């Protein structure tokens, strides 16, 4: 499976590399207030991809952190339940103690 995933990654890399070689023409981006920037198409696409990936990760961060906190709470609760079960099992494993012990002093 590891070889297959590396083979797929290598094929994708080669495809993207040749895509980059074929798209080297200049593109002009027009920003606000008359600002313009001219760059190769590949760099523009790569920069927008990186910005989109970063924004996606930032958008998911609160949800991921909330799930991690919940998982931590559940782990603590599970540890408490397991500890209670162990104590109960240990208590059940001990032989029952008699209610009262009659000694020779009590008979006389």
Secondary structure, DSSP 8 states (H G I E B T S, - for coil): -HHHHHHHHHHHHHHHHHHHHH---EEEEE-GGG-EEEEEHHHHHHHHHHHHHHHHHHHHHHHHHHHHHHHHHHHHHHHHHHHHHHHHHHHHHS----S----HHHH-
